[in-house]
Amino acid sequence: MYLDSAKKEEIFGKYGQSTTDTGSAESQIALFSYRIAHLTEHMKKNRKDHSTERALTGLVGKRRALLNYLKSRDINRYRAIIKALGLRK
């Protein structure tokens, strides 16, 4: 499995406030980014997998919504997570 509990704790520890911080916008954005990267690699190998393509589009939309929320609430946190993850925008 590509995303086990140890990997989740690592992501939450790095981008969240603690290893059990699953609710903050930063930790969710980081988790979505990891999943998006994994699905993007899958789509490069399997171009005709339309169900995965739809799931990938949904994840990108969820991440975008969280980023918009964070941008409207606290611009400094938004800029920090964008820089940490290397996202465009």
Secondary structure, DSSP 8 states (H G I E B T S, - for coil): --S-HHHHHHHHHHHSSSTT--SSHHHHHHHHHHHHHHHHHHHHH-TT-HHHHHHHHHHHHHHHHHHHHHHHH-HHHHHHHHHHHT---
